[in-house]
Amino acid sequence: MAGQDGLSRRERQILDILYKLEGGSVKDVQEALNDGSSDSTIRTLLGILVNKKKLTKKPSGMRYIYFPAVERKKASRQALERVVSTFFEESPVLAVRSLLEMKKGKITLEEVEQLEELLNKNKPKKK
């Protein structure tokens, strides 16, 4: 079954691997999955992702190296926008609150200072 982004769970898994590896071959994906998937299965799924324009491929000797078609930062922003929209009523405040509650007692002073800096940078100016 395909998710909101039109990808199956397995396709999403492969795409995540290629983001982490910053590109890879059939063999690289196969090793990262480490679940006994055959070369032909991985090759088929990579081809599907190329057809869906989620991956690009470049020849490298006798093989292809596959790369995510969208840069990681843009893809993560799109994914986060979907999560905030779906689960947090389109409210960044509710999403951040939930993240902070998840890390209760585990957030460092340095992280708090980084958050304060970001908030101050994005604070609307008074008129």
C-alpha positions as CSV (number, residue, x, y, z in Angstrom):
1,M,0.0,0.0,0.0
2,A,1.3,3.4,-1.0
3,G,1.6,6.3,1.5
4,Q,0.8,10.0,1.0
5,D,4.0,10.4,-1.0
6,G,3.0,7.6,-3.4
7,L,5.7,5.3,-2.0
8,S,5.3,1.8,-0.6
9,R,6.9,1.0,2.8
10,R,9.7,-0.8,0.9
11,E,10.3,2.0,-1.5
12,R,10.5,4.5,1.4
13,Q,13.0,2.2,3.1
14,I,15.2,2.2,0.0
15,L,15.0,5.9,-0.4
16,D,16.0,6.4,3.3
17,I,19.0,4.2,2.8
18,L,20.1,6.2,-0.3
19,Y,19.7,9.5,1.7
20,K,21.9,8.1,4.4
21,L,24.5,6.7,2.0
22,E,24.3,9.8,-0.2
23,G,23.8,7.5,-3.1
24,G,24.6,3.8,-3.8
25,S,24.5,0.8,-6.0
26,V,22.2,-2.2,-6.0
27,K,24.7,-4.0,-3.8
28,D,24.9,-1.1,-1.4
29,V,21.2,-1.1,-0.9
30,Q,21.1,-4.9,-0.6
31,E,23.7,-4.8,2.1
32,A,22.0,-2.0,4.0
33,L,18.6,-3.8,3.9
34,N,20.3,-7.0,5.0
35,D,17.1,-9.0,4.7
36,G,17.9,-11.5,1.9
37,S,16.4,-9.5,-0.9
38,S,17.7,-10.6,-4.3
39,D,19.6,-8.3,-6.7
40,S,16.7,-8.5,-9.1
41,T,14.2,-7.4,-6.5
42,I,16.4,-4.4,-5.5
43,R,17.0,-3.5,-9.1
44,T,13.2,-3.6,-9.8
45,L,12.4,-1.4,-6.9
46,L,15.2,1.1,-7.8
47,G,13.8,1.2,-11.4
48,I,10.3,1.9,-10.0
49,L,11.8,4.8,-7.9
50,V,13.5,6.1,-11.0
51,N,10.2,6.0,-12.9
52,K,8.5,7.8,-10.1
53,K,11.2,10.4,-10.3
54,K,12.3,9.8,-6.7
55,L,15.8,8.7,-7.8
56,T,18.2,9.5,-10.5
57,K,20.9,7.1,-11.7
58,K,24.4,7.6,-13.1
59,P,26.6,5.0,-14.8
60,S,29.7,4.0,-12.9
61,G,31.7,1.4,-14.8
62,M,29.5,-1.7,-15.2
63,R,26.9,-0.6,-12.7
64,Y,24.6,2.3,-11.8
65,I,24.8,4.5,-8.8
66,Y,21.4,5.8,-7.6
67,F,20.8,9.1,-5.9
68,P,17.7,10.7,-4.4
69,A,16.2,13.2,-6.9
70,V,15.4,15.7,-4.2
71,E,18.0,17.1,-1.9
72,R,17.7,15.8,1.7
73,K,17.0,19.2,3.2
74,K,14.0,19.8,0.9
75,A,12.7,16.2,1.3
76,S,12.9,16.5,5.1
77,R,11.1,19.8,5.1
78,Q,8.3,18.4,2.9
79,A,8.0,15.3,5.2
80,L,7.9,17.5,8.3
81,E,5.2,19.8,6.7
82,R,3.1,16.7,6.1
83,V,3.5,15.5,9.7
84,V,2.8,18.9,11.2
85,S,-0.3,19.3,9.0
86,T,-1.6,15.7,9.7
87,F,-0.8,15.4,13.4
88,F,-0.4,18.9,14.8
89,E,-3.3,20.9,13.3
90,E,-0.7,22.7,11.1
91,S,0.8,24.2,14.3
92,P,4.6,24.3,14.6
93,V,4.1,25.2,18.4
94,L,2.2,21.9,19.0
95,A,4.9,19.9,17.0
96,V,7.8,21.5,19.0
97,R,6.0,21.0,22.3
98,S,5.6,17.3,21.4
99,L,9.2,17.0,20.5
100,L,10.3,18.6,23.7
101,E,8.0,16.4,25.8
102,M,9.6,13.3,24.1
103,K,13.0,14.5,25.1
104,K,11.9,15.5,28.6
105,G,15.0,15.7,30.8
106,K,17.3,14.8,27.9
107,I,17.6,18.2,26.2
108,T,20.9,19.9,26.9
109,L,21.5,23.5,27.9
110,E,23.3,24.0,24.5
111,E,20.2,22.8,22.7
112,V,18.0,25.1,24.7
113,E,20.3,28.0,23.8
114,Q,20.1,27.0,20.1
115,L,16.3,27.0,20.2
116,E,16.2,30.4,21.9
117,E,18.5,31.8,19.2
118,L,16.2,30.4,16.5
119,L,13.2,31.8,18.2
120,N,14.8,35.2,18.6
121,K,15.8,35.3,14.9
122,N,12.3,34.4,13.8
123,K,10.5,36.7,16.2
124,P,8.1,39.0,14.5
125,K,8.9,42.7,14.8
126,K,6.5,44.9,16.9
127,K,4.8,47.6,14.9
